[in-house]
Amino acid sequence: MSAALRSEDNLKPVKSALLTQAKTASGFAVFVLLALLLFALNAHSATFPTTQEKADLTLNFALSPPDPSSTASGTASIHVTRLAGVEHRGALHLTFSGLPAGTYSVRATTKSGPPAPPVFIGSIVISADSSAPPPSPLSLPKRLKALDIAMLTISDDPPTVLLAGGPTEDIVKWRFYGDRPLRAPSFPPTPLPPAIAAIIAAQVHGHVFIQAKIIDNAELRRSFYLVGHGLPPSSPFFLNLDGVAVGEVMTNSRGNVVVSNVDGAFRIAGTHLLTLTDSDGNVVAQADFFP
């Protein structure tokens, strides 16, 4: 046997060992990649659905008279903090100028529906002494959320609104992160039998992602993503945040919809309930960020 052949035979065990090592290394690398992928998926599934929130702000109200001939005016303020959807609010502080001495009622109308009579907050007494201190602060009723107030009114008896004004938000900080499933409410209003309607409603699925960051009234981050499946095909729907319409979307021929942003002079941080409603106001899908 030649020296070359003997050399080749001598190298066979080495080549075999090297090949085995390469296969083992390759298999280990694949194993590591799969492990990392599974870890990432498990980490996402462990945090979905989730909502994280922390906010610190003050609601300010400039109260002006509906009657243009009146010289009365007033202000109101409420300090509010929110942690994971739970609102903690201070008392309602009020100041007035130009109101005659007497007793007045403070009420609030709300942003969320359905339409309801104004909520009575309390009574205040205005002294005839101009050097008297402002009225004592009022506590909001438990059923009234500060961030749901659309308008404060000051009225006499019988009730005639003398001053009114809506809120502006002075935000120190508001951090919000939410990733929630999009689902049909129990099932949409329909003439179909309940069992069939429930099956149709079960086909509606998707998710909504919102991330926002506001510091000293400056919005530093605003991310929004909605994907929905199983909705009525080729149909328009209103997109509502906490009962307020902020846009309109259209499903494709398969009943799918994707919304990658929502622009406008409105806050997405703190969203409690997102809904898709039809032209009759029926909710066909919703995402509850604080169920």
C-alpha positions as CSV (number, residue, x, y, z in Angstrom):
1,M,0.0,0.0,0.0
2,S,1.3,3.4,-0.9
3,A,2.2,6.1,1.7
4,A,-0.5,8.4,0.3
5,L,-3.2,5.7,0.8
6,R,-2.0,4.9,4.3
7,S,-2.0,8.7,5.1
8,E,-5.6,8.9,3.9
9,D,-6.7,5.9,6.0
10,N,-5.0,7.5,9.0
11,L,-7.0,10.7,8.5
12,K,-10.4,9.0,8.4
13,P,-10.9,8.8,12.2
14,V,-9.9,12.5,12.5
15,K,-12.4,13.5,9.7
16,S,-15.1,11.4,11.4
17,A,-14.5,13.0,14.7
18,L,-14.5,16.5,13.2
19,L,-17.7,15.8,11.4
20,T,-19.4,14.5,14.5
21,Q,-18.2,17.5,16.4
22,A,-19.5,19.9,13.7
23,K,-22.9,18.1,13.7
24,T,-23.0,18.3,17.5
25,A,-22.1,22.0,17.4
26,S,-24.7,22.7,14.8
27,G,-27.3,20.9,16.7
28,F,-26.5,22.7,19.9
29,A,-26.7,26.1,18.0
30,V,-30.2,25.1,16.7
31,F,-31.2,24.0,20.2
32,V,-30.0,27.4,21.6
33,L,-32.0,29.3,19.0
34,L,-35.1,27.3,19.6
35,A,-34.8,27.8,23.3
36,L,-34.4,31.5,22.9
37,L,-37.5,31.6,20.6
38,L,-39.6,29.6,23.0
39,F,-38.4,31.8,25.9
40,A,-39.4,34.9,24.0
41,L,-42.8,33.5,23.1
42,N,-43.4,32.3,26.7
43,A,-42.4,35.8,28.0
44,H,-44.9,37.4,25.6
45,S,-47.7,35.0,26.5
46,A,-46.9,35.6,30.2
47,T,-47.4,39.3,29.8
48,F,-50.4,39.2,27.4
49,P,-52.9,40.5,28.2
50,T,-51.5,43.3,30.3
51,T,-52.0,46.9,31.2
52,Q,-49.6,49.1,33.1
53,E,-50.4,52.7,34.0
54,K,-49.1,55.5,36.2
55,A,-50.4,59.1,36.1
56,D,-50.2,62.3,38.0
57,L,-52.2,65.4,36.8
58,T,-54.5,68.2,37.7
59,L,-57.8,69.0,36.0
60,N,-58.4,72.7,35.7
61,F,-61.8,74.3,34.9
62,A,-62.3,77.9,33.8
63,L,-65.9,78.7,34.6
64,S,-67.6,81.4,32.6
65,P,-71.3,82.6,32.4
66,P,-73.6,81.5,29.6
67,D,-75.2,85.0,29.9
68,P,-72.9,87.4,28.1
69,S,-74.1,90.3,30.2
70,S,-72.9,88.6,33.4
71,T,-69.5,89.6,34.9
72,A,-69.3,86.5,37.2
73,S,-66.4,84.0,36.7
74,G,-64.8,81.1,38.6
75,T,-62.2,78.4,38.6
76,A,-62.1,74.8,39.8
77,S,-59.3,72.2,40.1
78,I,-58.9,68.6,41.1
79,H,-55.6,66.7,41.6
80,V,-55.8,63.2,40.2
81,T,-53.4,60.2,40.2
82,R,-54.0,56.9,38.5
83,L,-52.3,53.6,39.1
84,A,-53.2,50.6,37.0
85,G,-56.6,52.1,36.1
86,V,-57.5,53.0,39.7
87,E,-58.3,56.7,40.1
88,H,-57.3,58.6,43.3
89,R,-58.5,62.2,43.4
90,G,-58.4,65.0,45.8
91,A,-61.1,67.5,46.7
92,L,-62.7,69.9,44.2
93,H,-61.3,73.4,44.9
94,L,-63.4,76.3,43.7
95,T,-63.0,80.1,43.6
96,F,-65.5,82.7,42.4
97,S,-65.8,86.3,41.5
98,G,-68.9,88.4,40.8
99,L,-71.5,85.9,42.1
100,P,-74.1,87.4,44.5
101,A,-74.2,86.1,48.1
102,G,-76.2,82.9,48.3
103,T,-76.1,79.1,48.1
104,Y,-75.3,77.4,44.8
105,S,-75.3,73.8,43.5
106,V,-72.3,72.3,41.8
107,R,-73.0,69.6,39.2
108,A,-71.1,67.6,36.6
109,T,-72.0,66.2,33.2
110,T,-70.0,63.2,32.1
111,K,-68.2,62.2,28.9
112,S,-69.2,58.5,28.9
113,G,-72.7,57.4,27.9
114,P,-75.5,56.7,27.9
115,P,-76.7,60.3,28.4
116,A,-77.7,61.0,32.0
117,P,-78.7,63.9,34.1
118,P,-75.9,66.0,35.6
119,V,-74.4,64.5,38.8
120,F,-74.8,66.5,41.9
121,I,-71.5,67.1,43.7
122,G,-72.5,69.5,46.5
123,S,-73.5,72.9,47.6
124,I,-71.4,76.0,48.2
125,V,-72.1,79.2,50.1
126,I,-70.9,82.6,48.7
127,S,-70.5,85.2,51.5
128,A,-71.4,88.8,51.1
129,D,-68.1,89.6,52.7
130,S,-65.6,90.1,49.8
131,S,-62.7,89.2,52.2
132,A,-64.2,85.8,53.1
133,P,-62.2,82.7,52.2
134,P,-63.2,80.6,49.1
135,P,-65.9,78.0,49.6
136,S,-64.8,74.8,51.3
137,P,-63.6,72.1,48.9
138,L,-66.1,69.5,47.8
139,S,-65.5,65.7,47.6
140,L,-66.6,64.0,44.4
141,P,-69.3,61.3,44.7
142,K,-67.9,57.8,44.5
143,R,-69.7,57.1,41.3
144,L,-68.2,60.1,39.6
145,K,-64.7,59.8,38.1
146,A,-62.8,63.0,37.8
147,L,-61.5,62.1,34.4
148,D,-65.0,61.4,33.2
149,I,-66.2,65.0,33.9
150,A,-67.1,66.8,30.6
151,M,-68.5,70.0,32.2
152,L,-68.9,71.6,35.6
153,T,-71.9,73.8,36.2
154,I,-72.8,76.3,39.0
155,S,-76.5,76.9,39.4
156,D,-78.9,78.7,41.7
157,D,-82.3,77.4,42.9
158,P,-84.5,77.0,40.9
159,P,-81.7,75.6,38.8
160,T,-80.4,78.2,36.3
161,V,-76.8,77.7,35.2
162,L,-74.8,80.8,36.1
163,L,-71.3,79.4,35.3
164,A,-70.0,76.4,33.3
165,G,-66.7,75.1,32.0
166,G,-64.9,72.0,30.8
167,P,-61.6,70.6,32.0
168,T,-58.0,71.1,30.7
169,E,-55.4,68.6,31.8
170,D,-52.1,69.7,33.4
171,I,-50.1,66.4,33.2
172,V,-47.0,66.0,35.2
173,K,-46.5,62.5,34.0
174,W,-48.6,59.7,32.4
175,R,-47.1,56.4,31.4
176,F,-49.4,53.8,29.8
177,Y,-48.8,50.4,28.2
178,G,-51.6,48.1,27.2
179,D,-51.9,45.0,25.1
180,R,-55.4,43.5,25.2
181,P,-57.5,41.1,23.2
182,L,-60.2,42.4,20.8
183,R,-63.4,40.5,21.2
184,A,-67.1,40.8,20.5
185,P,-69.3,41.8,23.4
186,S,-71.3,38.7,24.6
187,F,-72.8,38.9,21.1
188,P,-73.9,41.9,19.0
189,P,-77.6,42.8,18.7
190,T,-79.1,40.6,16.0
191,P,-82.4,39.0,15.0
192,L,-80.6,35.6,14.8
193,P,-81.2,33.0,17.5
194,P,-78.9,33.5,20.5
195,A,-76.9,30.3,20.0
196,I,-76.1,31.2,16.3
197,A,-75.3,34.8,17.3
198,A,-72.9,33.5,19.9
199,I,-71.1,31.4,17.4
200,I,-70.8,34.3,15.0
201,A,-69.5,36.5,17.8
202,A,-66.9,33.9,18.8
203,Q,-65.3,34.4,15.3
204,V,-64.4,38.0,16.2
205,H,-60.9,38.2,17.5
206,G,-57.7,40.3,17.4
207,H,-55.8,42.5,19.7
208,V,-55.1,46.2,20.5
209,F,-51.8,47.7,21.6
210,I,-51.4,51.2,23.1
211,Q,-48.2,52.7,24.4
212,A,-48.0,56.4,25.5
213,K,-45.8,58.6,27.5
214,I,-46.5,62.2,28.6
215,I,-44.2,64.3,30.7
216,D,-44.9,67.9,31.6
217,N,-47.8,68.0,29.0
218,A,-45.4,66.9,26.2
219,E,-46.4,63.7,24.5
220,L,-43.1,61.8,24.1
221,R,-44.5,58.5,22.8
222,R,-47.7,57.6,21.0
223,S,-48.0,54.1,19.6
224,F,-51.3,52.4,18.6
225,Y,-52.0,49.2,16.7
226,L,-55.3,47.3,16.2
227,V,-55.9,44.2,14.3
228,G,-59.3,42.5,14.0
229,H,-60.6,39.4,12.3
230,G,-64.1,37.9,11.9
231,L,-65.9,41.2,11.6
232,P,-68.6,42.0,9.1
233,P,-66.9,42.3,5.7
234,S,-66.5,45.5,3.7
235,S,-68.2,47.5,6.5
236,P,-67.4,50.9,8.1
237,F,-67.1,51.2,11.9
238,F,-66.5,54.0,14.3
239,L,-63.4,53.7,16.5
240,N,-64.2,54.9,20.0
241,L,-62.0,55.5,23.0
242,D,-64.0,55.6,26.3
243,G,-67.1,56.4,24.4
244,V,-65.7,59.2,22.3
245,A,-65.4,58.6,18.5
246,V,-61.8,59.3,17.3
247,G,-61.9,57.8,13.8
248,E,-63.6,55.5,11.3
249,V,-62.3,52.2,9.9
250,M,-63.3,49.9,7.1
251,T,-63.0,46.1,7.1
252,N,-61.8,44.3,3.9
253,S,-63.8,41.7,2.0
254,R,-62.7,39.0,4.5
255,G,-63.8,41.0,7.6
256,N,-60.3,42.0,8.7
257,V,-59.1,45.4,9.7
258,V,-55.7,46.8,10.7
259,V,-55.2,50.3,12.2
260,S,-51.6,51.3,12.8
261,N,-52.1,54.8,14.3
262,V,-54.7,57.2,15.5
263,D,-53.8,60.8,15.1
264,G,-55.6,63.8,16.7
265,A,-55.7,66.2,19.5
266,F,-56.8,63.6,22.0
267,R,-55.1,61.5,24.6
268,I,-54.7,57.7,24.1
269,A,-52.9,57.3,27.5
270,G,-55.4,56.0,30.1
271,T,-57.8,54.4,27.6
272,H,-60.2,52.1,29.6
273,L,-62.5,50.8,26.8
274,L,-62.0,50.7,23.1
275,T,-65.0,49.9,21.0
276,L,-65.8,49.4,17.3
277,T,-69.4,50.5,16.7
278,D,-71.7,50.3,13.6
279,S,-73.8,53.2,12.2
280,D,-76.6,52.3,14.7
281,G,-74.2,52.6,17.7
282,N,-74.1,48.8,18.3
283,V,-70.8,47.5,19.7
284,V,-69.4,44.8,17.4
285,A,-65.9,44.5,19.0
286,Q,-64.2,45.8,22.1
287,A,-61.0,45.8,24.1
288,D,-61.2,46.4,27.8
289,F,-57.8,47.6,29.2
290,F,-59.0,47.3,32.8
291,P,-61.4,44.3,33.0
